Amino acid sequence: MNDLRDALLKNNLEKQFIVNASSSEEPQVLAAMITAASKMAKYNEFNDNVDEDMVIDEILDLYQKVEDENVTTIIGMAPQYVQNNIGYAVDFTDYNSAIKAYKGNKEAYDKIYYGLLNRNEERNQSHHL
């Protein structure tokens, strides 16, 4: 894997989704960030392969938490729980709110989802070698 790319991807994710939490190392903070990122993925406009499951898998792998049940069991929480944990206030269950937020910061979201997609494709290629 590409360490520099992964560090940039983590930085972009945390800048975009973590508004007021101290550390992405806390299970509830990471799970809230993964929830927000994965739920917002369905509003991306550039690639159908960027979906909720791929985003969850890639971020868990990126943070090396694939087997961490403290994180994995709470992914998928409600928007209010996400906001309470990380301050990300977009209601990703409301289409109009979510698409407005996505379009309002499209470049930042697309950079994240494009990075996750590239990482996913690279990991899939390495598994098939």
Secondary structure, DSSP 8 states (H G I E B T S, - for coil): --HHHHHHHHHHHHHHH-SS-S-TTSHHHHHHHHHHHHHHGGG-SS-TT--HHHHHHHHHHHTT-TT-HHHHTTTT--HHHHHHHH-----TTSHHHHHHHHHHTHHHHHHHHHHHHHHHHHHHHHHT-
